[in-house]
Amino acid sequence: MKKSKGNISLLYKPENIIGEILGKKSVSGYDPTVDEFFCPFIKSKCVKRSTKLTTPYPVCSIWKRSSKEHSTMEDLICVCPKRFYAINFLRDVIHHCWPGPPPKNPQIAPEVQMKGFGNVDFVIADMLDDNRIGQFLSVELQAIDFSGSVRSAYEALVLGQPLESKLTYGPNWKNVYKRYITQLIAKGYYHHHWKTKIVAVIQEQVYRYIKNEASFMCSSDLADPSVNVIFMTYAFDDDPDAPGQYKLVLKTVEGTSHSNLQQAVMYKDAPSRDDFCKQIGRSLIRSTETIAS
């Protein structure tokens, strides 16, 4: 056991790292096998996996930073897209994002796939009287992965034991930015040709990061034909109906276009040439030192 000066143990509570397990606030000593890894959001056994575990890895959310003083809205990060299933998509998408008159017979089609397109998590379609598909909106869910593993914190939590050393981890912002924005540009382009829109459901913190990395034009006029990508963001908050638990609440609904996203990514301000030359110089020095040794 690592100790600090004065013989004070440096023990870290894993519940300050793991936010939720199977949809509930993490509690030291909780064994998910008791509930047979039942996920309340998909109404079946958790499908999340880790290569190091033979059982499901039922971590829904992680605290962005290990601290005793967390801000639920700012620091709790969703790491499993199934956590968003707690949201009423049908209600929120129709109420906030549907172009024109509300659908008369909305139906949800999960996991719609097509060659040359990929797949989307959901499509909300207005079924007409003759069973033809009228207007529709696609819905994509996006959680975020973390760099550095918190699996040891999960295992310590299940065992009811503290961690003896601090974990180094954090949200992998750049990975989700590069991967997700590229997909939205392509899928937004397709939806533009289909004269409809795709709704990106993400966490508010992730959306703020994306906008900071690539400043693109946004509009609150979601009915505008030029808007084909809609961001609908949520953040965690304390659940007044279940004290001690957390719920996702709607924060931002605004739209843009695939072309705006593409321009924002491609035409970001170039970094300083002088700074890049300095990096070249550092690389040359390291290379010279390696050869000399």
Secondary structure, DSSP 8 states (H G I E B T S, - for coil): --B-GGG-B--B-GGGTEEEETTEE--TT--GGGGTTEETTTTEE-----TT-SS---EEEEESS--SS--HHHHEEE--GGGGGGS-HHHHHHHHH--SS--SSEEEEEEEEETTTEEEEEEEEEE-TTS-EEEEEEEEEE---EES--HHHHHHHHHT--BSS----EE-HHHHHHHHHHHHHHHHHHHHHTT-EEEEEEEHHHHHHHHHHS----BS-TTSTT--EEEEEEEEEE-TTSTT-EEEEEEEEEEE-HHHHHHHHHT-----HHHHHHHHHHHHHHHHHHHH-
